[in-house]
Structures are given as structure tokens and as C-alpha cells.
Amino acid sequence: MRFLIVTLGCAKNEVDSDRMRALLLDDGFSETADAAEADVAIVNTCSFLAAATEESVEATLELAEERSEGVRACPIVMCGCVPSRYGDALADELPEVAAFVRAEDEDGIVGVVREVLGLGAAAAGEAPETLRTVEGTSAFVKISEGCDRFCTFCAIPYIRGRYHSRPAEEVVSEVRALMEGGVREVVLIGQDTGVWGRDLGEKDTLASLLRRVAEAVRPYDGWVRVLYLQPEGMTDELVATIRDVPEVLPYIDIPIQHCSARVLAAMGRSGSPDELRALFARLRAEIPGMVLRTTGMAGFPGETDEEADELYDFIAEQEFDYCSVFAYSQEDGTAAARMDCQVDEAVKLERTQRLIDLTEQLGFAATASHVGERVRVIVDGVEQTEDGPELIGHAWFQAPDSDGAVHIAEGEACVGDVVTVDLVDSFCYEMVGEIVKEDD
């Protein structure tokens, strides 16, 4: 029996889909990328924003329509954030779906799939030790689930539950297996990675986990990257670890959302322009040459023109290497959605586009600043162009699937190789590189 997995949303969903894939393959199923060949389709949904929920539902309905025109019936199983957020109400709203699986129940996917296919219970046996099937050069590794912050604009705590850290032994074991399978970079992710370990013990911190993961990748000359840090999580120990452990890349991702003290307080977050300036100045002083990514939100309820300008000026002043920008979304069940001072949609979009224009200008300049550097590049794949095959890879300052790539038109290398490259040009967020010959 063949299954199709459609994954929507963030990298955390990609990891969840891969766990389900590993469980199904271990039970004897095979995977297909063609809906016409599938015996069952699994849609792993996102519900972080209303637009993401709509996309998830539309993708499910399109798949149902596509399969209804086929010869074989193909039940659809909806997993992840949408079932977690909307629960039992979905059964009446989406009769096209055969089963709904909340995020916390996804490890039971084999039983659900067997039931909708009428196959009976699976034979008793142990699950695979490492629930991953990654074949690429980079892999996301979840180190936690849930969130305790309860930012007023965010539904994640209601979808994914309270924060809980994944034990270090599990994380390190998964990392070792991934490196043995050919991965060359692991990217640690979670809703709030900086507080990892607070629910485990006094000695368990993100810094201690990073050191253990670094030991695991060291024999493979691998890289470690960590995403989704919050300003409060940047402890002296963590900063020192990022600075002093060679395997841990000096790439720091801190979503600020805003800089105005009033807006941040209304968001249920802490901070002010001066506090954020001090944090970034400290990071730049203690980790020379680091790359800094952030996230900004435009149009939060009550945001004034002056506060929108304050955020614009702050981002321009800080010259972030990468910055994602989102328009505030009025999410059901969140405190911000009930606020009376909602910003007009047209104003939100204008402020968002203004920030996007700025962050692209800054990001393109930051990318161009690397021209002339000699760096190591992980080869991720090969693309066929009009001029022939082109190697595609990424350098330490480029997070996989986020920040552009290095394009290498000449030279021989295999996917998974780490090659030394001279960066000779840039366009937008992309780099052009030339492989350094041994005698250069």
C-alpha cells in the first residue's frame, strides 16, 4: 500500500511528517509522490495564521477533488495543527476527510492509516529507534514542543500545548543517526529554543545541548545551527558556546516582532528599543562577524504611525542580514483578536510592504558583502540550466530553505560534499561561487 504525504507550514511540520513517514515505512508501506498512485493521502496542516488554515483546507479539498476523479478510492487523513486547533468540529465541516489526527497523536499514524484502509491492526513490534528518513544534506531536528509564552497574537500554545523539552539523549541519538546517513548540517528548532532544558534540570541548558550535539557532528566535520531564539534566551553561557564551539555556526535567529516598548507589552512580550540595541551590540561585540536574522510584525492592534516608523527606523539602524516581515493576523481565540483597536487592513498591508522593501534592500546588501570571501559550502543538489549542470549549495551564513544559496557553474562535486569556494558575485539573496582548486 502506498501513501502520499503533503506537508504545509514550517520546518517543525517537516520533522513531524518525516516521523510519520518513518513509522509507515517501518510498517511495510511505501511512499509515492503521485496522488494518482496513492492508496491513502496524509495532509500535515498548518494553522499558525488564518491564511495558513485556509491554505491547509484548500489543499485538502483539492486533493479530495483530484482523487475523486481517479479510479481508486483514496482516503485522506488530516494531521497536525488544524485538527489540534479545531478538534471535533472538523468532522462535520470536512466530510471529505476520513480521519483527523492531532499533532500530539501523530506517532499513532500507522494505526489510523490501517483503520481507514481496513487493514486491521499492525503486528506488535518496536518502533524504529530513530524516526527519520532524511536523505538530504541538511536536517531539522526538533528539540522541544509547545510554548509557554502566550503572546497575545499567537495561537501556538493552544494548538501545540505547553512547553516541554525533548531529552538530550534523544536529540543527540537522532543527530548521530542523521550524520551517519549523510547529513552534514543539523538545524535545531522548536517554538522557543532558548529555554530548552528548563523543565529537565538545572544542568540542562541550550548551551549544554549545543555542546553535546557539536560532539556528535564533529567526526563528520558537520555544522550545527539553532533557530527561533528569543531575546531573553541569550544567556552568557549560550553566547560563549556559539562563539567558542567551532561546529556551532555564528548565525543567530532572534524574532523581535517589534521594538516599541508599548507594542511589545501589548503583545505580551518584554523589551524596548534600548534593551534590544544593547543585546545586538553585545552579540556583535562578542561574536565578531556573526549573521543576524529577525522577524518583524506590522499592524498589531493599536500600532500608531509613529510606532510603525519606530520599527522601520530600528530595522534600518540595525541592518539585519535577514528579516522576515508579517502583517498582523487576527487569530480566533487570541487576546489580540479581541482588542478594539484593530488596524485597517489597507494600512497593515502598506506598512508590511514598506518593511519588506527595506529588509530586501538590507538583505541584498548583506549578501553582497560576502563577495570576495573564501568559504566552505555544502553541496545540496544539482540543477540543469541552459549552460549545463550547476551545483547548488549553501554557506554557513545561509540557513537551509530560508536564505538563498550558492550557485557553482563549474567544478565537480557530489551532493553531500563540503567544498571550498570563492564567492565572486551575488544577486538578490543568491551567491555565485567558484570551487577552489587544491593548488590555489
DRENSEFI-276462 format. One record per atom (N, C-alpha, C): y, z, x. Coordinates in pm, whole numbers, plus 50000, padded with zeros to 5 digits. Example, Ala and Ser with C-alpha at 12.3 -4.5 7.8 and 13.67 -1.06 7.14 Angstrom:
<rs>
494315078051319495505078051230496705078051320497755070851285498945071451367500035078751290
</rs>
This chain:
<rs>
498815000050085500005000050000501245000050088502244992450045503434990550127504654997050062505485003350145506705009650094507925003250160509015003450084510314999050132511255011150127511995013550235512995024250235514385018150249515255021550156516655017650161517465030350186518225030650295518975042650332520475040050319521145048850247522595048050229523225060650286524485059350331525185071250378525155072850528525175085550570525425088950710524155089350794524355092650922523235093451015522235104250976522715114750909521795125350867520785119850767521215110650682520275104250590519295095250664519745088850771518845080650851517695089050907518025101150951516995110151004516025114050893516555117450774515695121250663514765109750624515295097550622514455085850590513355084150694513695086550819512695084950924511585095350911511935107550870510905117750845509965113050734510525107950625509685103150515508825091450561509405082450641508645071150694507445076050775507665085850863506585091050946505475097150862505825104350757504815110550670504005099950596504675089550547503965079050474503055070950566503555067650684502725060350780501505068650821501695081450839500595090250876499535090850766499955088850642499015089250529498325075950506498675065750585497995052950573498785042050506500005044950461500845034550404501385025650516501845013750481502545005150577503925002150522504844998650611506224996350570506534981450566507394977650473507894964050465509394964450448510054954150498511504952950479511834943550364510804938150299510974928250192510624934650059511614935449969511374941649838510284934449760510154921349784509144913649711507724917649750507574923649868506234927449915505914942149889506904949849846506724964349837505934968349712505104978449729504404984649616505204996349560506095001849641506985012549598508255011649682509385014249618510675014049687511275027949685511765032349801512385045449815513845043449850514735048949769516175047749794516675061649832517105063249956517645075850005519155075349988519695083249896521055081449848522065090649915523335086749903524475094749949525345098149829525895110349830526775114449721527955122349774528315119949900529425127249961530725124549887530935111849848532105107749772531645100849644532545100349546532205093449421531835078949448532545072649542532235058649575530835057349632530405067249711529055066849768528005068549659528285077149561527365078849448527235065749371528375059349344528355046649273527565036149350527765035749481527015026149563525515028849556525135041549560523725045149555523105040949422523815043249312523285039449181523215024349169524265017449216524255002749210523124996949292522885002349411521784997349494520444999349425520295010649357519055013449286518855003749170519925001349094519824992148980519584977749025520234973849134520004960349187518554958649231518014968849292516614968349335515694967749215516004975349111515184975148989515214961348924516404955248920516534941948862515784931648943515914932649075515234923249163513724924149146513204936349139511754938149129511244934748990512074936348887511614933348751511324918548735511904910248822511664895948816510454891748899509884901248973508714898349056507434898648976506344895349044505034895048979504474909148965504624917349072504034930749072505064941149032504604951448962505494962748933505764970249063506964975549074507344982849196508144995049155507515006549140508255018549102509285022249207510375028149162511465032249250511525047449254511605052949376511765067349396513155069649454513995077349385515345080349434515325093949502515785094249628515755106449708517165110349751517285122249807518485126049879519575132349795520815128749828521985135949779522235134249629522025122349575522295120449432521375129249346520035129249368519205138649293519555153249319519935156449443520295170249474521555174449400522475165149381523755168549318523675168549167522935159049109522965157448964521695161748893520625164148967519435170648914518795163648795518425171848696517625167148584518345157048495519675156748501520415147548415520145132948448519615130348568519415116448611518305109348535517305116748490516155110348426516585102248303517515107648224517985100348106518955089248143519715091248252520715081348293520105069448365518995071648435518375060948515516885059748482516555054448366515145052848330514405043048421515175035148499514535025648592513835032648707514155045348729513625052848843512385060648800511315059248878510055065748844510025080548882510755084348987510745098349031512015101249109512455113749101513645118349173513225129549268513685128749393513305138549495514565144249557514795157149541515945163649603515775163749754516885165449825516835165049972515885175350028515885187449971515045198050026513565195849998513245186049913511845183449877511295170749940512045164650030511635151550081510375151950167510045163350224508805163950300507575162850210507775163250080506665160949986506605146749936507215137350008507315123549962505945117049944504975120550025503645114350013503045117349876503115129849834502575133549704503295126549591504625125149602505395118449497505005103749489504945097049604504605082849606503195080549553502275089049594500905087649545500835089349394501635098549344501615100949199502155089049122503285083249166503865072049091502995059549102502185058849209501295047349225499915049949166499685062149116498395065449057497265065849157497565070549279496555070349385495805083449399496245093749331495585106649350496135114049470495695126149485496215134749592495775129749728496595132449829496265128849966495185137950020494415132950114493395141150179494075152250258493465163850258494045175150331494075172150480495145175950546495265173650690496615178450738496765179250868498015183950925499025172450934500265175750907501325165850922501525162951070502025151051103502295148151244503245158451304503035161751432503835172151496505305168351499505595155851527506975151151530507145140451424508005143051325508175133851213509265123751243509025115351343509975104951380509215092251415509875080751392509265067851424510255058951499511285064851556512375057251618511855048051728512275035451724511885025851826513075020951908514275024951872515465020451942515755028752065516905026252124517265033152248518015046152222518585047852102519305060052066518705065851940518735079051929518165085551811519025097351771519295098451642519965110151587518945121151566519335133251600518445144951584519225155651507518725159251389519385169551309519055183251365520095191351383519885204851435520165215451329520635211151212520925220851106520955213550973520975221350867521105216050732522095224850656522775218750558523675226350475524985229850542525845237150468527155240850520527665253250447528325262050522528885274350465530395273850452531025262750483532485262550488533125261850350532535254650257533085253350123534535248550125534795238150204536105231750197536355227250053537575228550008537845226349865537645211849820537615202449914537445188449878535995183749887535095192149934533755187649974532655193549887531705185049847530585189349764529315192049844529365190449975528155191550056527435205050038528135216550038527395229050019526625229649887527135222749783526465222649654525315212649652525385202749740524325192649748523215197049844523615201849961522665204750068522395219650087523135228150017522875242450025523595249250140523285262050159523905270050264523405265850400524175269250502523875265050639522635272250691521745264650753520645270750827520305262050948520165268851061519895262051187518415258551198518175247451260516805243751291516405250551421515215256551430514825263651553514885254651675515325260551787515485252951911514185246351954513065253451937511775247951980511475234851909511785234151779511555221851703512445210551755513705213651778514645203451825514215198051960513895206952053513515202752189512215194852186511255199052104509995191752093510225177552042511095176251942511405163051889512095154451993513015160352067513725152952171512745147852277511835156352321510845152052421510015140352370509565141252245508765130352189509565117452180510815118452144511665106552136511855100152273512105108452374512285103052508511005096552559509865102752531508585096852571508355083452502508935081952382508775069552307509765058652345510635061252442511545050852490513005053052457513335063552384514735066452355515445070652483516695066752498517455070352617518675078952587519005080352459520115089052421519775096052291519965109352287519815116752163521195121552119521455120451990522735124351932522465135851836522945147651869522705159451786523715159551672523205161151550524065160651432523725171851336524645174851247524505184751142525825185151067525895192550958527155193350886528225200550970527785209951053528725218051132527975222451257527905213651356527035216251471527505228051556528805230651556529325240951645528825254951615528415257551490527955270951456526435272051463525785261951519524315262751530523905275751598522875281851544522295293751605522815306951553523925306951479524475319751432523525327051338522645319851272521685326051182520335328351250520255326051381518995327651453518985339851544520035342051619520055353351711521265352651802521585363651867522785364351949522755354452065521585351552118521485342852235521435328152198521325325252070521215311352025522595305951991523085296852073524365290252050524165275352072525125267452027525035253152051525005250352201525745257852279525745255952424524345258252481523685268852438522335271452489521365260452447521535255252324520675244352278520935231752360522195228752386522525216952466521875217752605521875229552665521265230852798519755228352791519105233152686517665230852672517365216052645518175209752562517975195552535518245187352661519235191352739519525184352864518335184852958517665196252964516465197453048515385187953000515285186052868514245177452813514495162652843515765158552849516065144352873516205141153021516345151353104516625149253247515575140753316514275142953293513285134553363513375119753327514045116553217514145102753171515535096853199516355104353273517715100153301518465097453171518225106253072518765104152939520125110552918520735107052804522045112052765521905121052642522835130652631522915139252513524345138652460524475135952331525775135552267525725144852146526825151452114526865160151996528055156251909527815155251778528845151251683529115162451581530225160751507530585169451394530855183851435531625185651541532095198951579533345202251498533565215051472534795219551407535645226751512536975227051493537835233351595537395247351633536955255251534536565269151562535305269951647534545259151653533295259451728533435256851876534645253651922534835250252062535015262852148533925269752170533935282052250534025278852399534375289052477534435287252623533075282852677532005288552623530655285152669530335270552639530715265852522530435251952486531245242352571532505245252590533355236552672532805235752814532395247052869531835247153005530545239053012529725239952909528465232552908528715217552904529625213152818529945198852812530525194152945531315202553009531935198953136530945198753251530015208253255529215210553375527795204953371527255201753254525885196653245525945181453243525455174753346525645160153357525075152253241523965156853184523325149253076524135149752947524965159952930525775161252809527055153252827527255143452742528385134252758529705141152720530765138352796532085144152765532765136552651532085136352539532525129352418532565140052308533755142852258533905153952164534425148652030533685151851925533995147451790534405159551708535705160651677536235172051602537015166951481536435167151362537175162851243538245173151206539535169251215540595178751181540985177851034540785166250972541155163250834542685162650815543395172450867544855172550857545395181450968546715181850982547315190951080548265200951015548765197750897549685206750827548995219950795549615231150833549035244250805548875246450655549835241950576549735243850431548615235650371548515222950412547455214450360546075219650403545955223650529544685228950577544285241450499545245250150470544935262050391544475258250251545115248250190544705243650058543315237350061542955231750174541615226050193540555236750215540985249250236540055259750269539685259850416540575254050497540345253250640541455260950712541255263550838542255270550917542915260851014544015265451077544655257351179546095253951146546755248651246548155244551235548385234151345549515227051339549785217351446549755223551585550385235151601550435241451733549055245751780548235251051688546875255251726546025243251767546155232251695545395220251729545895214251860547205214151880547745209152007547185217352124547175230452108546675239052215545205236352242544415234152135542985231352152542785218352229543455207652189543245194852254543795194752397544895201852419545415202852556544435210152645543825220652592542825228252668541615219552700541135212152601539965203652623540255192952728541435186952721541775176552818541965182152957542435194452965542625200653096541285204753157540355209653075539095214953126538015204353138538145193353063537155182453069537905169553097538315167253218539105155253250538365142453213539095133053153538515120153120537655119852996537615130752923536765130952803537295121352698536405117552608536765109352493536805118252370537815116152285538045124852171538055116652042537195120551949537135114351816537525124651712538185120151605538525129151496538475121651363538775128951256538815123351122540055128651051540765120050980541935124050904541785120250758542365128350670542295125750526543705123850471543895113350395545195110450335545165113250185546265118850134546405120249990545725132249930545495142850008544935155149950545905160349844545405166549736546295171349629547465179449682548645175649640549845182749681550445178149810549795168849882550345164050008551675157049981552705161750048554035155750031554235144250128555305136650108555625125950201555835131550341556475143350349556745149450478555445153550547554485158750470553205162750529552375150650569552485139850494551815127350533552395122250664553725122950678554365118850802553945128050917553775140950887553375150450990552005146851046551085143150959549755139151006549845126251087550615116551039550795103951112551345106551251552385114551259553025117351389552075125051481551265133951424550345141751507549275132651568548715123651488547695114551540548315105451646549525100551620550185092051719550435099551848550825111951838551105120251955549855122952037548745125751968547515129652037546745117752093547005105652041546385093352092544855094752101544245098151987542795099451985542135086252022540995087052090540255074952128539685068052004539185076151912538635070851787539065080151674539395074351560539795082551446539385075451317538555082151238538205076951106539205082451005539555074250906540535078150806539925076250667540095086350582539595085650446540695089150348540685082350235541545086450124540835097750050541595107950011541015119049936540335113849810539135119149781538375115449663538195127749575538535126549448538465137749353537025139549309536325148949373534895150649353534595161549249533765158049151533375167649047532795180249109533195191549054532625204249098533345210649214534305203649275535035209449389536345215649341536825225449417538065232249380539255222749381539305213649478540445204549488540525195149368539375191749311539365182749196540055188949076540125202249071540755209248958542235212148982542735208549099544145210849128545025201549045546175206549001547055198848912547875188348986548015189949117548955181549192548245169649259547435162349184546745150849239547745140049279547515133849394548405123449445548065110149377549085102749342548895089749279548005080649365547125073249301546155065049372546835054949464547865048749417548565038749499549195045249621549705057449606550295064649718549215068249819548055072849770546945076049860546535064049942546405052649876545965040649947546995036250050548285037350015549335033550110549305042550233549145055550212549095064850324547835062650408546735059550341545485057050414545615044750502546135033850446546255021550524547205023250640548265030850619549225033450727548535040650843547685050350811546955057350915545915048350982545265040050903544275030850961544935021451060546085016151023546815007051113547135014151244547565026651235547895034351355546655036951439545575041651376544385045451454543705033351516543815021751452543285009651514544085006051639545395007151629546245004251745545885013651860545745026551830545395036351933543995033751987543065030951897541675028851939541505016452024542195005651989542104993452069542664995952209543765003652216544365006652346543445015652428542805025452363541885034252434540685026452488540195016952408539075008652454539505000252574540674994152567541174985752676541384993852804541635006752790541875015052910540645016152999539465012752945538245013553025537985000853107538794990353083538644978153163538894981653310537994976753395538094979653538537164990753582536554997853486535635008653521534235003153548533505010153631532075007153654531285018453588530455014753489529765024853408528295021153391527525030953351526155028353310526145024553162525305015053128525215010052991523755010052949523475015652832522145014852774522045001752697521054993652728520864980852660520164983452527520854980352417520344983152282519644971252218520014959152259519424947552195519924934552257519464923552199519854910152244520284902152122521424895452133521914886852025521964872452073521624863451984521724849152015523114844251976523814838452072525144832952047525134817952074526254811252048526344796952074526154793752221526484803452307526354801352451525044806752508524154811152420522884816352467522734831152437521674837452487521444851652458522484860552524522834871252454523814880852503523234894852489523274902552597522824916452591523894924952523523444933952435524354943052365523944957352401524904965152449524614978952485525784987952455525695000352499526835009352483526955018552602528195022152633528515031052744528655045252692528885054652783528945068752745530045071752645531125063852648532265066652560532135059752426530975054052394530745047152268529565053452196529825060552088528735066352009527995055351935526665055951933525895045551864526305044051718526405031651674526705028251534528095032351491528975035951585530305040651546531435033751620531285031951751532455029451835532495015951906531815006151859531804993651931530694993152034530674982652114529564980252206530074973352331529164971952428529424964252550528624951252540529304939952556528674926752547528504921252689527284917352723526964912552858526384898552844527144888552886526724874652865525724870052969525764875653090524874871153197524144882953258522924880253303522124890653365520834892853289519884898653359518584901153300518354916153286517924920053168517584934053140516784934453012516044945152995515244947052875515874957752788515584957152659516064967652570515504981152618516384990852631515995003852682516355005952827516694995152897517114996553037518515002753042518765009953148520105015053176520615007453297521684999653278522174990953383523594995053422523944992253546525304994753593526144982353567527294984553505528104973353455529574975353494530204964453533531654964253549532264959553417533184967353364533854963753239535054954953273535024942453226536014932553271537004928553162536714931853036537634927852930537304936052805538204935352706537964942252579538564934152466538024935852346538614930152226538324939652111539394944252046539294954651944538584966852004537464970951943536714982351998535574977852090535464964952116534344959652194534744957952341533744959052430533954957052573533134945152621533614938652724532874927952792532494933252929531214932052962530744937353090529944927253170529894929853301529084921853393528154931153470526884927953472525914936253542526194935753692526184947453753526424948453897525134945453970525194936154063524024932754142523784943454248522554944554294522174955154387523004955054514523424943154560524164942454686525674943654667526124945654542527584946954515528054961154549
</rs>
